[in-house]
Amino acid sequence: MDLATILQILDSTIRLATPLLLACLAGLYSERAGVVDIGLEGKMLAAAFVSAAVAALTGSVWIGLVAGIAGAVALALIHGLASITFRGNQLISGVAINFLAGGLTVLIAQNLFQQGGRTPSLTGGARFTPITLPFADALRDVPVIGQLYSVLLSGHSVLVYVALLSVPLTWWVLYRTRFGLRLRAVGENPAAVDTAGVPVTGLRYAAVIIAGVLTGLAGAYLATGLAAGFVKDMTAGRGFIALAALIFAKWRPVQALWATLLFGLLEAIANRYQSVELGGIVIPVQLMQALPYILTVIILAGFVGKAIPPRAGGEAYVKER
Amino acid sequence: MERMPKWADAFLVPLISLLIAFVISGLVILAIGENPVEAMRIMVSGAIGSSYGWGYTLYYATNFMFTGLAVAVAFHAGLFNIGGEGQATLGGLGVATVLLSFSWPHWAVALPAAAVGAALFGAAWAAIPAWLQARRGSHIVITTIMFNFIAAALLNYLLVNVMRPAGSMDPSSARFGAETVLPRLHEILGLVGIPFSRASPANISLFVALLACVAVWALIWRTRLGFQIRAFGKSEPASVYAGISPFRITMYTMLISGGLAGMMAINNVMGEANRLIMNAVEGAGFIGIAVALMGRSHPFGVCLAAILFGFLYQGGAELALWTSIPRELIVVIQALVILFTGALDNMVRLPVERAFRRFGRRSA
């Protein structure tokens, strides 16, 4: 395997990790605030469809992006309504949201475009185009470092950089701001936050809405950056891989980056090779596809370090009277 | 605080939730420019207007009874088994393994064996998440989701690389053999002189599913284990205090749950396809969640809800055939049912409770 091949695989790793990373951070905000979110998949799917549909109709990817985020936030608000206001089961709400998105996207796509539940192919301004970072062309011939910079880091669409910048931003918000402290506290011990006079409901809604925005970005990237349009079920389990990455990262932002890059790498390799030979043993492509899930099970079981979720996760808070 | 009467809890609240879900579904149909009344007419005539439609409705209902019971049993123990899809996939593998390993002389011998194989494989697939929850504390919801994906990948691998007959391009197993073909509903009803469509896939598995409903009812409300499962589901600390082992209950419940989900395979794999194909479960494992929620985890409710979803499934297929409404409408209805009977339960329950309280005070 030569350097060019490795660079190509790493390049597609970054592309494939981006939606995972955004969705993973979405889950991080939500779950750190004590609202378990297995509806990441559905919110991403909804955003993918809405952004592609609006971009196709208006010709502007930016209007599409805003609409996609709005779509994901709408589903996030349903999740908030069910799990915060009406204290329903957060898991069941997440399942419902996944199905709602899975069905509605195809239904509306078929109604709008009559193309079997897909949007027309996006071209020109209706798609996110690659951005060339400064000096990328000048540094192209510098061995290794220049190549890494110009091939690997440069030339992605803007949402890739948004996703990468979200990591330090999330870290800063979570660990260096009052909002972040309260957000983490509300996921561990909501009663204490309530006693301190901070509204639990408001914080949890804020977290759920942030999750909506981030899944909106993830979905929009899938349909208008990674692909050129929406196709039925295009998230293909990415919401669950993001959930897996979240557990893998033990609900921490920087580790979320590494986890999603790892899962992105697995996907990139599985896309490129039908089977991988490792020391004489042939690893079938299906194993590569299942590996994120298997790794998550192993991590979750505490065989490789223990993953402890936020303590109040999944429980509705009932205010004392 | 006076609670509402039992009948309101068991029937009125789910009925109102269901009504809301259907009204919104109607609005969705209206929004995409179709006529909801006409859509309903097509669904009714397509799903229950002929014995052909009934055959498909009951075929789907059989699948949903198994997966619905699987979710319901786990709910009683306070466990949420989202892994019905994977367990049913493995159940199919169990059926195929049993039926391809021997040359069976007659379906009556093959059916119990295949059912046991399906249940064992499904139970085994549920046992790992159960064990991980009970011994290692990993959340069963996440692990069962992961196991759905792993099951899909595993079956994909086995069908492409192992089970595919030589020379076949199709990623599916060999046919099981003519002796193992299960009697279809028209043959069974023909015995008592009732004419029934010959084209529909409903088969003898329907009766196995109905038997399973009765068996689960007996298990939950008439056995010691059922009592322990319910006690554990109501309050884990209290049940531990009463000497019930959380490990034992988690394992037993999930083994039963996975076994039931796996047994779906006698209907779709053995009864319909007569070979193991890719993605044979078609989301029935997830519909089990909606069925269990709507049926309030009671086997009788699950049975009714499964027939309703069978109706929706077949009706939705007819709708896709005759109108421009795609099949995914059913997924939307399914989502709304899960949302309103499950997650937004309190939205309906609390006002109903309040109404009963006010009414109760006035009459007292």
Interface residues (C-beta under 8 A of the other chain):
Chain A: I38 I78 L81 A82 S83 F86 R87 G88 N89 Q90 L91 I92 S93 V95 A96 I97 N98 F99 L100 G102 G103 L104 V106 L107 I108 Q110 N111 Q114 G117 G237 F240 L243 A244 I247 P284 Q286 L287 Q289 A290 Y293 I294 T296 V297 L300 A301 G302 F303 A307 P309
Chain B: V28 I32 G33 F80 I82 L132 R136 G137 S138 H139 V141 I142 T143 I145 M146 F147 F149 I150 A153 L154 N156 Y157 V160 N161 F286 I289 L293 S324 I325 P326 E328 L329 I330 V331 V332 I333 Q334 A335 L336 I338 L339 G342 A343 L344 D345 N346 M347 L350
